[in-house]
Amino acid sequence: MKIKFIDRKTGKIITETPPGEGYLKLLYNNPFGEMALLPLVKRKFLSSWYGKLMNKPNSINKINSFVRELQIDMNEAERPSEDYISFNDFFYRKLKLGARPIEEGFVSPGDGKMLAFKKISDIHNFFIKGRKFTLEEFLGNKELATKHKNDSLIILRLAPNDYHRYHFPYDGTPSEVTRIKGSYFSVSPYALASNFTKVFCENKREYCELTTLDKGDVLIAPVGATMVGSIIETYTPNTPVKKGDEMGYFAFGGSTIVILVDSSKVTLDKDILDNTQNKMETFVKMGEKIGK
């Protein structure tokens, strides 16, 4: 399979070559890899071990080649490459003030490739393989699942070369975070194509509800993945936030943010919905309008 997405700014279709592409194919598209290697890779100890390696001072030796190979624009970063004390310090780097303008409406919480579904049930027409996705399994909370059952659903996939801090998509007051322990499956399209429910309902994840004045309660759920050592929340619960305020960051690896929004109060942008219907992700940046 080819991983393709639409660059929203240019309208061009771009082919993505993820780091370790051959390894991902072995794990998720090869019977031997799925049976022999995947049970090991998804376990916490491997991601935790690698995360600790990325915190060591000598891990800075990986930064320049990573920047060069993945064509990361360091002009956006708050600090130059040589100022970081570890690879992880670089990986969850902050951006310069103004590098991500906060637009009108409901905005993307981060940089990445986005899928958007007007109704949660539309997911089953996109990811047709594997067991059925349910909110109750994803949230581990029947009452909350019932509350959000008619919501629209947004999936933002962060690749390793993306900015790895995430932000609030609207003004409001966030709740305490609820954490759910789990595995560390990859969030690459190679994994999602046949394992969507397994990835989202078995991976480590956490969520909070953002109570807003006019958009209802927005549920925001960061989801961990293979080689993601940590999900770090940086906000203060039960304290009002502004759209674009930082919510947290991921340590090394690809990651995902799932958002549930009241479909009667938030109208998602048509181009993102249409691209999703055509089975294409849309590349967006933090602060970019994705709905109103």
Secondary structure as UniProt FT lines:
FT   STRAND          3..7
FT   TURN            8..10
FT   STRAND          13..16
FT   TURN            19..20
FT   HELIX           21..29
FT   HELIX           31..32
FT   HELIX           33..37
FT   HELIX           38..41
FT   HELIX           44..53
FT   TURN            54..55
FT   HELIX           57..62
FT   HELIX           63..69
FT   TURN            70..71
FT   HELIX           74..76
FT   HELIX           81..83
FT   HELIX           87..91
FT   TURN            97..98
FT   STRAND          106..107
FT   STRAND          112..117
FT   HELIX           120..122
FT   HELIX           123..126
FT   HELIX           135..139
FT   HELIX           142..147
FT   TURN            148..150
FT   STRAND          152..158
FT   TURN            160..161
FT   STRAND          165..167
FT   STRAND          172..174
FT   STRAND          178..180
FT   HELIX           189..202
FT   STRAND          205..211
FT   STRAND          217..223
FT   TURN            226..227
FT   STRAND          231..233
FT   TURN            237..238
FT   TURN            243..244
FT   STRAND          246..250
FT   STRAND          255..261
FT   TURN            263..265
FT   HELIX           270..277
FT   TURN            278..279
FT   STRAND          281..284
FT   TURN            286..287
FT   STRAND          289..291
//
